[in-house]
Amino acid sequence: MESEGYQGWTNRETWATNLWIENDQALSEIVADYARQELEGHDRAEEVNPYYLGETLKSWIEEDLLIFENIKDNRNLWMMLTDIGSLYRVNYRELAGYYLDIVRENTALAELMGGEVV
């Protein structure tokens, strides 16, 4: 069976989750912080398995961010949840790999520029 894919992602739910994260500076910074924490203690050339960051993102999104207590009074979070649809279908490992790559690239660029990591 051929994978359905969506906009370069595993499926629409993963794409929508990433889109919501990237379009919100606070969410984007939280995910980048998680990715930086995952990369700490690893050599730059060392391959980092996205499994653990994926589990962290899954827990954060499903158990902390998009819970009823948070979304009942927050229109943006409610819209995020309804736009994503099924959180069960989100490929958190794919998101983790994507954000690990972004943090690696930003770190390498900052080192080249002699600046601070963003």
N, C-alpha and C positions, 0 to 999 in steps of 0.2 A: 504494500500500500504506500502510495506516495504521500509525503508530508504536505499538509495544506499550506503552511507558511503564510506570512503576512508582512508586507513592507520590510522584508529582510529579517524578520523575527520568526520564531517557531509558530506563533499564532497571534491572533488579534489581541487576546488578553495580555500577553507579554508585551506586545507593542504599546498598547494603551497604558499599561503600568509604567513603562519607561517614559512615555510621553508626559504623563502626569508628573513624574518625578523630575524630569528635566525642565519642565516649564514652571516649576516652583523652586525658587532659590533655597528656601529653608530645607525642603525635602532633599534637594540635590546635595546640599552640604552635609546633611545627615548621612546619606548613602556614601558620599565620598569619605567621610570620617570612618565609617564602618570598613570601607575598602582599605584605607590607610592602616587601620588597626590590624587588618588581616595580613597586610604586607610586611608589617614590622617584624623584624627578626628573620626575614628571608633575604638571601642574597638577590641582587637585581636579576641575575641570570636564572635563578632558581624558579622552576615552574610551581605555581601555587594553585592547588586544586580549588575551584570555585564552590565546591560543595558546602564548606563551612560558612562562607559568606552568604551563599544562597539560603542556607537554613536561618541565618541571622536576619536576612531581609524578609524571609517568609514570616518569621515570628514577629518582627517589627510591624510589618504591614497588616498581618491578619490578627494579631493579638494586642497590639498597642495602638496603631494608627486608625484602622478602619473598624473600630468597635462602636457599638451603639452610643455609648456615653460621649464619644468624640463627634460622631456624625450628626447626632440629633439637632444640634444647634449650629452646625458648620456646613453651609451650603456647598462650598468647594469640595469638602471631603465626601459629602453625599453624592455630588456629581461624579467625583472620581470613582466611587464604588459602583455607581450605576453604569458608568461608561465602560469600566473594565469588564463588568459582568461576572463571570465565574472566576473567583480567586483560585479555585482548584486547578484551573487550566494554566495559570501563570507559570512560566518556566523560570523559576528563581535562580537556577544555576546559570542560565543564559544571561540573565540580568547581572549576576555576580561577575561573570567573566567579562562582560562589557565594562562594568565599572572598575574592575581591577585593571583592565587595559588603559582606561582613561587616566586613572591615578598614576600608573606607571609612566605614561606618556607625559603627563604634567610634571612629574618629578624629574624625568630626564630633561625636559625643556627648561625647567627652572635651574637645574644644575648647569646646563649649557649657558644660560643667561646670567648665572651667578646670583640668582634671586631666590626668593622664598617660594616654597612649594605651595601651589594653590589647590 
